[in-house]
Amino acid sequence: MRSRNFLYYRDGLWTLFSVVGQVYVRVTEDVQPMDIIKAYNEGVRTVSQDPTNVRVMQVTTPYDSDKGYGVAFCLLK
């Protein structure tokens, strides 16, 4: 029996499939749903102008200036 992994062997080609995840991340005040984000400072993420693999689906906790971050539910692809 073959082990399961993220690559699928088909007709002599390897095809990447099923590398998707969902995470909660700390974000800056300017992050909105559907933004693409990148690492910024001490684990807090901010809006990215360049493509990344992290997209904001929903801001679950608004930005709190005392804490220095908000929380967003993100999709990793």
Secondary structure, DSSP 8 states (H G I E B T S, - for coil): -----SEEEETTEEEE----EEEEEEE-TT--TT-BEEEEETTEEEE-SS--SEEEEEEEEEEETTTTEEEEEEEE-
